[in-house]
């Protein structure tokens, strides 16, 4: 998984997202207008995408840089990393 700084960043972002989701629940319960709710949902979508990108970046760097000296970076390993990247961006 991610290094300690990235892990803390990810956890902080996820906790913030929880708060935003609770805020949207309150907006819906209190009958706020749809436009305001959708703006908040859009912000959450952007934030969750950023969390995913941090995780994908950490995964790719970990796979590429943290190999045992006797291991070589082969085509299959690169394909696996690329597949992970592509699956996330679907």
PyMOL commands that set and color helices and strands:
alter all, ss='L'
color gray80, all
select helices_A, chain A and resi 4-29+34-65+75-89
alter helices_A, ss='H'
color red, helices_A
deselect
rebuild
show_as cartoon
